[in-house]
Amino acid sequence: DAGVIQSPRHEVTEMGQEVTLRCKPISGHNSLFWYRQTMMRGLELLIYFNNNVPIDDSGMPEDRFSAKMPNASFSTLKIQPSEPRDSAVYFCASSLWGGANTEAFFGQGTRLTVV
Amino acid sequence: AQKVTQAQTEISVVEKEDVTLDCVYETRDTTYYLFWYKQPPSGELVFLIRRNSFDEQNEISGRYSWNFQKSTSSFNFTITASQVVDSAVYFCALSEENTGNQFYFGTGTSLTVIP
């Protein structure tokens, strides 16, 4: 299996622009997670989906952030409008099912820089 | 309150030395799971191990070993005969049966192995 695939790997954008991050989970996995990693806050869970349905989005920082999972093989995280403080590495991860005993497999991340 | 504490922010060792990375967790659940992930300089998060709260057996995998002690709420990770390729940030994480997919990550320990 190719693992979790994220695109783009790097994104540099100007403040105010819309940014869309993409993720393809591992085939057969039912849960998908979006995390953000910064030096100040470490790894933060933004949102997760079970069977394409958003279960917990309490980690989404503001209304500027939105996530969708239109089907089992694709998810997007959108920031509109972007701000410099959104600069971070964004990880997508997937797991086989939604239980606590299931490890998550991470993509390589998207490094976002908002200038 | 921090559910997972990794008190060691940075560690440096000389190649071939043994090194132990500490992880202390906090939970009220009787059923929970502990994980270790490795984040090499390339940036991706690599799953290393999962343990459940009912299995306190220590585990060894090659040069890696894990010591799980419920009495001290610790899940420490030892690398024997460290190698330069072990240089990475290591994260300990907790998930609880009652909160499902929520992974609580520690702040990570940055390990540098000096040749």
Interface residues (C-beta under 8 A of the other chain):
Chain A: S31 F33 G42 L43 L45 Y48 N50 I55 D56 V89 F91 A93 S95 G98 G99 A100 N101 E103 A104 F105 F106 G107 Q108 G109 R111
Chain B: T31 Y32 Y33 F35 Y37 S42 G43 E44 L45 V46 F47 R50 N52 F91 S95 E96 E97 T99 G100 N101 Q102 F103 F105 G106 T107 G108
